[in-house]
Amino acid sequence: MDVGDRLLDRFRIDAAFRGGMGLLWTVTDAHTGHRYAVKTLQPERRSDALVEAFRHEAGTWIALGRHEHVVQALWLVD
């Protein structure tokens, strides 16, 4: 996915980043205008241990809730 593309026909990709473990996009919800971050694991890096660590990180991030200096995270797919 590239900047300007749509994710799930709802979220416009504003920026894309690649890290050692995952891929991250900042997106804007076309319906509400809210900004979010979408993070996924790189397919070639998946292992049971890494998926569990990723789930734990996501839970911690989501638990932060809303703050002006933190991009809000959502759990879109289980």
Secondary structure, DSSP 4 states (H G I P E B T S, - for coil): --TT-EETTTEEEEEEEE-SSEEEEEEEETTT--EEEEEEE-GGG--HHHHHHHHHHHHHHHHT--BTTB-EE-----
